[in-house]
Amino acid sequence: MHTILNLLIGPPLPTQRLASERLNKIRALAAFSPDALSSIAYANQEIFLGLAIAGAAGLAYSLPIGLVIVGILVTVAISYAQTLPAYPTGGGSYTVASANLGRRIGLLAASCLLIDYVLTAAVSLTAGVAAIASAFPALWPYRVVLSLAFLVLITLANLRGLRESGTLMAIPVYFFLGSYLLMLAVGLVKALLGSPESFSATAPTPTEPLTAWLVLHALAAGCTALTGIEAISNGVPAFRPPEAKNAVRTLLVMALLMGTLFLGSIGLTQYFAVVAKADETILSALVRRVLGTNILYVMVQVATLLILVVAANTSFAGFPRVASLLAQDGYAPRQLSFLGDRLVFSNGMVLLAGLTGLLIVVFGGDTHALIPLFAVGVFLAFTLSQTGMVVHWLRVRGPLWGLKATINGVGALATTITLGVVLISKFMAGAWVVVLLIPLLLLAFYTVKQHYQEVARQLTLRGATPETAAEPLRSPRIVLPVSGVHRGIVEALRYARSISDQVTAVYVEINPGDADRVRQQWEKWGQGVPLVVVPSPYRSIAGPLLEYLDRLDAESGDGQFASILLPEFVPARWWQHLLHNQTAWLLKLELLYRRRRFGKVRAIIDIPWYLRE
């Protein structure tokens, strides 16, 4: 098993390698920007689908909507450029909101981020498959399988470690940038040499009238292009020193590239009056119009597929880090705070992969069905983060604090308005699911915190004294369940006698008459230890054994409970476990349950017997 893991994700790395695993700006842009850069694929598609139902009149609003979204993008990017130096430890909205608005608001931001990261991964993968299926329509029926296959690949790439995943992601990211910038350049040249076309000749027949509500709905759908902006603020510690400075530069470059790609593609779509067919994305139709149906078209579609697949990498960079901060604060399982063999939060990555796979299967790999759930969480997180930064500047002050507070205030206002538009327009289309999930996540956070607080209360040494703790226990009574007489039992019996002179072997007789054979063998190998036979009329092992333990404890009258010594086989191969009945393991579960239920403190001792190959 270890050999397979080493082959898939690489051998373990020493902790001292952690500093060298950090990312430079080139790798960091590849690791943190795919979600933001690739969002043009599904954001443009949703704007097109939202406006196309109003025909040519609706599609004419594509460019104005794109300009509004780019304006919001600039505002959010500048706002987050101030957040990074102020909170260089990462955590994004969760850290900022917790520090300035209180823990409850911080947890609200964290729940939004976690939901958004899962949706980002699912939407990116399904949109990537839709892009390549536009070029090869025969792939449409296999969207779910293909999406899950790409999910497995991206998970393995991230489990290998930060630097390796950053290097691996750099290839499709820069291939995508080169392909799309080339396509936009060719389109710009053709636009300069030609004349604008009209949607009146290409647009579908309108099925709904053009209304302000329809335009707002298309704007809300297009705002999914802004997802991924916060990824860098969540992952500042992954950068090489100076972390905050490198992160700010990467953020601004990412925002510039994203705005160029988004506005350029929408502008050309409107200039050439491009309309997509039913089995094609709007970007695919644009590339066909600009480059033609040739090898260049296939290259751009492959680049789109690759960038969308690795866009899930943004989630794999952000989700585990936010989850680890929650775990460190006691609001998520502690396992999520542990670094894996490859110096990444592997438990968080596996959890993210599982949740993403579930979404892909439930929604049938349909990006359009997932989009309504999108953006509510991210814009709420944006709003909380920027509001928290306003409070931060009012509290900390410092040079130009008034200007900084104003910038973050404008960012908070812009994202609040956008959140309202998104929430209202998408609520009945599926956003209500996210609104329901957020309080459920908050409840889970508080439940986990309460559990850890209770564990700490029960384990504390406060009130105890070393003298009391050092008081020796009496020699324990040992009960050794036996299924027969063999080497494993004999060795377990030797160990039991070495720690106690009160040892009793117990055989649960399921079939009448079986105990006679066991008694005969016990006389020879039992080392003078008494054997008690307990009949089991209903063929259960655990029930009669537990009843015997209760009687034994009651008869002793000293308040001390007998300890159980469980001998068990350990097969040489993992699959050989399936060939044994796991009685010892089932007994252990039963004993642990009773100990919790009845408050009994009963020691359970495992004695393994390792089988050779």
C-alpha positions in Angstrom: 0.0 0.0 0.0 2.8 2.4 0.9 4.5 1.6 -2.4 1.4 2.5 -4.4 1.0 5.8 -2.4 4.7 6.6 -3.0 4.2 6.0 -6.7 1.1 8.2 -7.0 2.0 11.1 -4.7 5.7 10.7 -4.1 7.8 9.7 -1.0 7.4 11.6 2.3 9.2 14.9 2.6 11.1 16.0 5.8 9.6 19.0 7.7 12.7 21.1 7.1 11.8 21.0 3.3 8.7 23.1 4.0 10.3 26.5 3.3 11.7 25.2 0.0 8.3 24.1 -1.1 7.0 27.6 -1.2 6.0 29.2 -4.6 7.7 31.9 -6.5 5.4 34.4 -8.4 5.4 32.4 -11.6 4.3 29.2 -9.9 2.0 31.0 -7.6 0.2 32.7 -10.5 -0.3 29.2 -11.9 -1.4 27.7 -8.6 -3.9 30.5 -7.5 -5.2 32.1 -10.7 -6.7 29.3 -12.8 -10.2 29.8 -11.2 -10.2 33.5 -11.9 -8.7 33.2 -15.4 -10.9 30.4 -16.5 -14.1 31.9 -15.2 -14.7 33.5 -18.5 -15.7 30.1 -19.8 -18.8 29.7 -17.6 -19.4 33.4 -16.9 -19.6 34.4 -20.6 -21.8 31.3 -21.1 -24.2 32.3 -18.4 -24.5 35.9 -19.6 -25.2 34.6 -23.1 -27.9 32.2 -21.9 -29.4 34.8 -19.7 -29.7 37.4 -22.5 -30.4 35.1 -25.5 -34.0 34.5 -24.4 -34.7 38.2 -25.1 -33.2 37.9 -28.6 -31.1 40.6 -30.2 -32.3 43.3 -27.8 -31.1 41.2 -24.8 -27.7 40.2 -26.3 -26.9 43.9 -27.0 -26.4 44.2 -23.2 -23.5 41.8 -23.1 -20.8 44.4 -23.2 -22.4 46.8 -20.7 -22.8 43.9 -18.3 -19.1 43.0 -18.9 -18.0 46.5 -18.1 -19.9 46.5 -14.8 -18.4 43.2 -13.8 -14.9 44.4 -14.7 -15.5 47.5 -12.6 -16.4 45.3 -9.6 -13.3 43.2 -10.3 -11.0 46.3 -10.2 -12.7 47.4 -6.9 -12.3 44.0 -5.3 -8.8 43.5 -6.4 -7.6 46.9 -5.1 -9.4 46.2 -1.8 -7.8 42.8 -1.4 -4.4 44.3 -2.3 -4.7 46.1 1.1 -5.8 43.0 2.9 -2.7 40.9 2.0 -0.1 43.1 3.8 -2.4 43.6 6.8 -3.1 39.8 7.3 -0.1 38.0 5.8 -0.8 34.7 7.7 -3.6 33.8 5.2 -7.1 32.8 5.9 -8.7 35.6 3.9 -12.2 36.5 4.9 -12.2 34.1 7.9 -9.1 35.7 9.5 -10.1 39.3 8.7 -13.7 38.9 9.8 -12.8 37.0 13.0 -10.2 39.6 14.0 -12.4 42.7 13.4 -16.1 41.6 13.4 -16.0 38.8 16.0 -15.7 35.0 15.9 -19.3 34.4 14.8 -19.0 36.6 11.7 -15.6 35.0 11.0 -17.2 31.5 11.1 -19.9 32.8 8.7 -17.2 33.9 6.3 -15.4 30.6 6.6 -18.6 28.6 5.8 -19.1 30.8 2.7 -15.5 30.1 1.6 -15.7 26.4 2.1 -19.0 26.1 0.2 -17.6 28.3 -2.6 -14.4 26.3 -2.9 -16.4 23.0 -3.4 -18.6 24.7 -6.0 -15.6 26.2 -7.8 -14.0 22.8 -8.2 -17.3 21.2 -9.4 -18.1 24.0 -11.8 -14.6 24.3 -13.2 -14.3 20.6 -14.0 -17.8 20.3 -15.6 -17.2 23.5 -17.6 -13.9 22.1 -18.8 -15.6 18.9 -20.0 -18.3 21.0 -21.7 -15.6 23.0 -23.5 -13.9 19.9 -25.1 -17.4 18.3 -25.7 -18.2 21.4 -27.8 -15.3 20.4 -30.1 -16.1 16.7 -30.0 -19.9 16.3 -29.4 -19.6 12.6 -29.0 -18.3 13.2 -25.5 -21.5 14.9 -24.2 -23.0 11.7 -22.7 -19.8 11.0 -20.7 -19.6 14.4 -18.9 -19.9 12.9 -15.4 -17.2 10.2 -16.0 -14.8 12.6 -17.6 -15.3 15.2 -14.8 -14.6 12.6 -12.1 -11.5 11.4 -14.0 -10.1 14.9 -14.1 -11.0 15.3 -10.4 -8.9 12.3 -9.6 -5.9 13.6 -11.6 -6.1 17.1 -10.1 -6.3 15.6 -6.6 -3.3 13.4 -7.1 -1.3 16.4 -8.5 -2.1 18.4 -5.4 -1.3 15.6 -3.0 2.2 15.5 -4.5 2.9 18.9 -2.9 2.8 22.7 -3.5 5.9 23.1 -5.7 5.1 20.1 -7.9 1.5 21.1 -8.3 2.5 24.7 -9.1 5.0 23.5 -11.7 2.4 21.1 -13.2 -0.3 23.8 -13.3 2.0 26.3 -15.0 1.9 24.4 -18.3 -1.9 24.6 -18.9 -2.2 28.1 -17.4 0.4 29.7 -19.6 -0.8 27.6 -22.6 -4.3 29.0 -22.0 -3.1 32.6 -21.7 -1.0 32.3 -24.9 -3.9 30.7 -26.8 -6.6 33.2 -25.7 -4.4 36.3 -26.0 -3.5 35.1 -29.5 -7.2 34.6 -30.3 -8.1 38.0 -28.9 -5.3 39.6 -30.9 -6.5 38.0 -34.2 -10.0 39.0 -33.4 -9.0 42.6 -32.7 -7.2 42.8 -36.0 -10.2 41.4 -37.9 -12.4 43.9 -36.1 -10.2 46.8 -37.1 -10.2 45.6 -40.7 -13.9 44.8 -40.8 -17.1 46.3 -39.6 -19.4 45.4 -36.7 -22.2 42.9 -37.2 -25.7 42.9 -35.8 -27.4 40.4 -33.5 -30.6 41.0 -35.5 -29.3 38.7 -38.2 -27.9 36.0 -35.8 -29.8 36.1 -32.5 -32.5 33.5 -31.8 -36.2 34.3 -31.7 -36.9 36.0 -28.3 -39.0 33.9 -25.9 -39.2 36.6 -23.2 -39.4 40.3 -23.3 -36.3 42.4 -22.3 -36.8 43.6 -18.7 -34.6 45.1 -16.0 -35.0 41.9 -14.1 -33.7 39.8 -17.0 -30.6 42.1 -17.3 -30.0 41.9 -13.5 -30.3 38.1 -13.7 -27.7 38.0 -16.4 -25.5 40.3 -14.4 -25.8 38.0 -11.4 -24.9 35.0 -13.5 -21.9 36.8 -15.0 -20.6 37.7 -11.6 -19.4 34.2 -11.2 -16.4 35.5 -13.1 -15.2 37.1 -9.9 -14.8 33.8 -8.0 -11.2 33.1 -7.3 -10.1 36.6 -6.5 -9.8 35.8 -2.8 -7.7 32.7 -3.4 -4.4 34.5 -3.0 -5.5 36.1 0.3 -6.1 32.6 1.7 -2.8 31.3 0.6 -0.3 34.1 1.4 1.9 31.7 3.5 2.5 29.6 0.3 4.5 32.4 -1.3 8.3 32.9 -1.0 9.5 35.8 1.2 8.5 38.6 1.1 5.2 36.8 1.2 2.8 39.7 1.3 4.6 41.8 -1.4 4.8 38.8 -3.8 1.2 38.0 -3.1 0.0 41.6 -3.9 2.0 41.6 -7.2 0.5 38.3 -8.2 -3.0 39.4 -7.3 -2.7 42.6 -9.5 -1.3 40.6 -12.4 -4.1 38.1 -12.1 -6.8 40.8 -12.0 -5.3 42.5 -15.1 -5.2 39.3 -17.1 -8.7 38.3 -16.0 -10.1 41.7 -16.9 -8.4 41.5 -20.3 -9.7 38.1 -21.1 -13.2 38.7 -19.9 -13.8 42.1 -21.5 -11.9 41.1 -24.7 -14.0 37.9 -25.3 -17.3 39.7 -24.5 -16.4 42.6 -26.7 -15.5 40.4 -29.7 -18.7 38.3 -29.1 -20.8 41.4 -29.4 -18.8 43.0 -32.2 -19.1 39.9 -34.4 -22.7 39.1 -33.1 -21.6 35.6 -32.2 -24.4 33.2 -31.2 -23.8 29.6 -29.9 -25.7 26.5 -31.0 -27.4 24.3 -28.4 -24.5 21.8 -28.2 -21.8 24.5 -28.1 -20.5 27.1 -25.6 -20.4 30.7 -26.5 -16.6 30.8 -26.3 -16.4 27.9 -28.7 -18.6 29.8 -31.1 -16.4 32.9 -30.7 -13.2 30.9 -31.4 -14.8 29.4 -34.5 -15.7 32.8 -35.8 -12.3 34.3 -35.2 -9.9 31.4 -36.0 -12.1 29.1 -38.1 -12.7 25.3 -37.5 -9.1 24.1 -37.7 -6.2 23.0 -35.6 -6.0 26.5 -33.9 -9.7 26.1 -32.9 -8.9 22.7 -31.4 -5.8 24.1 -29.6 -7.9 26.8 -27.9 -10.6 24.4 -26.9 -8.0 22.0 -25.4 -6.4 25.0 -23.6 -9.9 25.9 -22.2 -10.4 22.3 -21.0 -7.0 22.3 -19.3 -7.3 25.6 -17.6 -10.8 24.7 -16.3 -9.5 21.4 -15.0 -6.6 23.0 -13.2 -9.0 25.8 -12.1 -10.1 23.3 -9.5 -6.5 23.7 -8.2 -7.6 27.1 -6.7 -10.0 25.2 -4.5 -7.3 22.6 -3.6 -5.0 25.5 -2.6 -7.7 27.4 -0.6 -10.1 24.9 0.9 -7.5 22.9 2.9 -5.8 26.0 4.2 -9.1 27.6 5.5 -10.1 24.2 6.9 -6.7 23.9 8.7 -7.2 27.3 10.3 -10.7 26.3 11.5 -9.2 23.1 12.9 -6.5 24.9 14.7 -9.1 27.1 16.3 -11.1 24.0 17.3 -14.1 24.5 14.9 -13.2 21.6 12.5 -11.8 18.1 13.0 -8.1 18.3 14.2 -7.1 16.0 11.4 -7.6 18.9 8.9 -4.8 20.8 10.5 -2.1 18.1 10.0 0.4 18.3 7.2 0.6 15.1 5.2 3.7 13.3 4.0 4.2 15.7 1.1 3.9 18.8 3.3 0.4 19.7 2.2 -2.9 19.5 4.1 -3.8 16.2 2.5 -6.8 15.4 4.7 -8.5 18.6 3.5 -7.7 17.8 -0.1 -9.3 14.4 0.2 -12.3 15.9 1.8 -12.6 18.5 -0.9 -12.3 15.8 -3.6 -15.0 13.7 -2.0 -17.5 16.7 -1.8 -16.7 17.8 -5.3 -17.3 14.3 -6.7 -20.6 14.1 -4.9 -21.7 17.4 -6.5 -20.7 16.3 -9.9 -22.7 13.1 -9.7 -25.8 14.7 -8.1 -26.0 17.4 -10.7 -25.1 15.1 -13.6 -22.0 17.0 -14.6 -24.2 20.0 -15.8 -22.4 23.3 -15.2 -25.6 25.3 -15.9 -27.4 23.5 -13.1 -24.5 24.2 -10.6 -24.2 27.9 -11.5 -27.3 29.1 -9.4 -25.5 27.8 -6.3 -22.5 29.8 -7.2 -21.3 33.3 -6.1 -23.7 33.8 -3.1 -21.0 32.5 -0.7 -18.1 34.2 -2.4 -19.8 37.7 -2.4 -20.9 37.3 1.2 -17.3 36.5 2.0 -16.1 39.5 0.0 -18.5 41.8 1.9 -17.5 40.5 5.3 -13.8 40.7 4.5 -13.9 44.3 3.2 -16.2 45.4 6.1 -13.7 43.8 8.5 -10.9 45.8 6.8 -12.8 49.1 7.3 -13.0 48.3 11.0 -9.3 47.3 11.0 -8.2 50.7 9.7 -10.5 52.5 12.1 -8.9 50.6 14.9 -5.3 50.4 13.9 -5.1 53.8 12.0 -1.6 54.4 10.7 -0.4 56.2 7.5 -3.2 57.0 5.0 -5.7 55.0 7.1 -8.6 57.2 6.0 -7.9 56.5 2.3 -7.4 52.8 3.0 -10.7 52.6 4.9 -12.4 54.4 2.1 -11.1 52.0 -0.5 -12.2 49.0 1.5 -15.5 50.7 2.2 -16.2 51.2 -1.5 -15.2 47.5 -2.0 -17.7 46.5 0.7 -20.5 48.6 -0.8 -19.9 47.2 -4.3 -19.9 43.6 -3.1 -22.9 44.1 -0.9 -24.9 45.5 -3.8 -23.7 42.6 -6.0 -24.6 40.1 -3.3 -28.1 41.5 -3.1 -28.5 41.2 -6.9 -27.1 37.7 -6.9 -29.2 36.5 -4.0 -32.5 37.9 -5.2 -32.1 36.8 -8.8 -30.8 33.4 -8.1 -32.7 32.4 -4.9 -35.4 30.3 -6.5 -33.1 29.0 -9.1 -31.0 27.2 -6.4 -29.3 29.8 -4.3 -31.6 28.8 -1.4 -29.6 25.7 -1.1 -26.5 27.7 -0.2 -28.5 29.9 2.2 -29.6 26.7 3.9 -26.2 25.1 4.0 -24.5 28.1 5.6 -26.3 27.9 9.0 -25.9 24.1 8.9 -22.2 24.5 8.6 -22.2 27.1 11.4 -24.0 24.5 13.6 -21.4 21.9 12.7 -18.6 24.3 13.7 -20.1 25.0 17.1 -20.8 21.3 17.7 -17.2 20.4 17.0 -16.0 23.3 19.2 -18.3 22.2 22.0 -17.0 18.6 21.7 -13.4 19.7 22.0 -14.1 21.9 25.0 -15.9 19.0 26.7 -12.9 16.7 26.0 -10.5 19.4 27.4 -12.7 19.7 30.5 -12.7 16.0 31.2 -9.0 15.6 30.6 -7.7 18.6 32.5 -5.4 18.0 35.5 -6.8 21.1 37.3 -7.9 20.0 40.8 -5.8 16.8 40.8 -2.6 16.4 42.7 0.5 14.3 41.7 0.1 12.3 44.9 -3.4 11.2 43.9 -2.4 10.5 40.3 0.5 8.4 41.5 -1.6 6.1 43.7 -1.0 2.5 42.4 -3.8 0.4 41.1 -4.5 -3.1 42.4 -3.5 -6.1 40.3 -6.2 -6.3 37.6 -8.5 -9.2 37.0 -7.9 -10.4 33.4 -10.5 -12.0 31.3 -9.2 -13.8 28.1 -11.9 -14.7 25.5 -10.8 -17.7 23.6 -12.2 -19.1 20.3 -10.1 -22.3 20.6 -6.6 -23.4 21.6 -3.7 -22.3 19.3 -0.4 -20.5 19.4 -2.0 -17.1 19.5 -4.0 -18.0 22.6 -1.1 -19.6 24.3 1.1 -16.5 23.8 -1.7 -14.2 25.0 -2.2 -16.4 28.1 1.5 -16.1 28.9 1.3 -12.3 28.7 -1.9 -12.2 30.9 -0.1 -14.3 33.6 2.9 -11.9 33.5 0.7 -8.9 34.5 -1.8 -10.5 36.9 -2.4 -13.6 39.0 -6.2 -13.3 38.5 -6.6 -14.6 35.0 -9.8 -16.3 33.7 -10.3 -17.7 30.2 -13.8 -17.6 28.8 -15.1 -19.7 25.9 -18.5 -18.8 24.4 -20.1 -22.0 23.3 -22.3 -21.4 20.2 -22.8 -25.1 19.2 -23.6 -27.5 22.1 -20.8 -29.9 22.6 -18.0 -27.8 21.1 -16.7 -26.9 24.6 -15.7 -30.5 25.3 -12.9 -30.4 22.7 -11.7 -27.0 24.0 -11.7 -28.3 27.6 -9.5 -31.3 26.7 -7.0 -29.1 24.9 -7.1 -26.5 27.7 -6.0 -29.1 30.3 -2.8 -29.5 28.4 -2.1 -25.9 27.3 -4.0 -23.8 29.8 -1.0 -23.2 32.2 -3.3 -23.8 35.2 -5.6 -20.9 34.3 -9.3 -21.7 34.8 -11.6 -22.0 31.8 -15.2 -20.8 32.0 -17.7 -22.0 29.4 -20.6 -19.6 28.7 -23.4 -21.1 26.6 -24.9 -18.9 23.8 -28.4 -20.2 22.8 -28.8 -17.4 20.2 -25.3 -17.9 18.6 -24.0 -14.5 19.8 -20.5 -14.1 21.1 -20.6 -10.5 22.4 -23.9 -10.7 24.4 -23.0 -13.7 26.6 -19.5 -12.5 27.2 -20.6 -9.0 28.3 -23.2 -10.6 30.6 -20.5 -12.7 32.2 -18.3 -9.6 32.7 -21.1 -7.8 34.4 -21.7 -10.8 36.8 -17.9 -11.1 37.5 -17.7 -7.3 38.3 -20.7 -7.5 40.6 -19.4 -10.6 42.5 -16.0 -9.0 43.1 -17.5 -6.2 45.2 -14.3 -4.1 45.0 -15.5 -1.6 42.4 -12.8 -2.6 40.0 -13.7 -3.8 36.6 -12.0 -6.7 34.9 -9.7 -6.0 32.0 -10.2 -7.7 28.7 -7.3 -9.2 26.8 -8.1 -9.7 23.1 -5.9 -11.9 21.0 -6.4 -11.3 17.3 -4.8 -12.4 14.0 -3.0 -9.8 11.8 -2.8 -11.2 8.2 0.2 -10.6 6.1 -1.8 -9.1 3.3 -4.6 -6.5 3.5 -7.1 -8.5 1.5 -6.6 -11.5 3.8 -8.5 -9.6 6.5 -11.7 -10.3 4.5 -11.1 -14.0 5.1 -11.4 -13.7 8.9 -14.5 -12.9 10.9 -13.0 -10.0 12.9 -14.5 -11.1 16.2 -11.9 -9.3 18.3 -12.6 -6.0 16.5 -16.4 -6.4 16.9 -15.9 -7.2 20.6 -13.8 -4.2 21.0 -16.5 -1.9 19.5 -19.1 -3.5 21.8 -16.9 -3.0 24.9 -16.1 0.6 24.0 -19.8 1.4 23.5 -20.8 -0.2 26.9 -18.0 1.7 28.6 -19.3 5.0 27.3 -22.9 4.1 28.0 -22.5 2.8 31.5 -19.5 4.9 32.6 -17.4 1.8 33.2 -13.6 2.1 33.0 -12.5 -1.3 31.6 -9.1 -1.7 30.1 -9.0 -3.4 26.7 -5.6 -4.9 25.7 -4.9 -6.0 22.2 -2.5 -9.0 21.7 -1.7 -9.3 18.0 -0.5 -12.5 16.4 1.2 -11.7 13.1 0.7 -14.3 10.4 3.6 -15.0 8.0 3.2 -15.0 4.3 
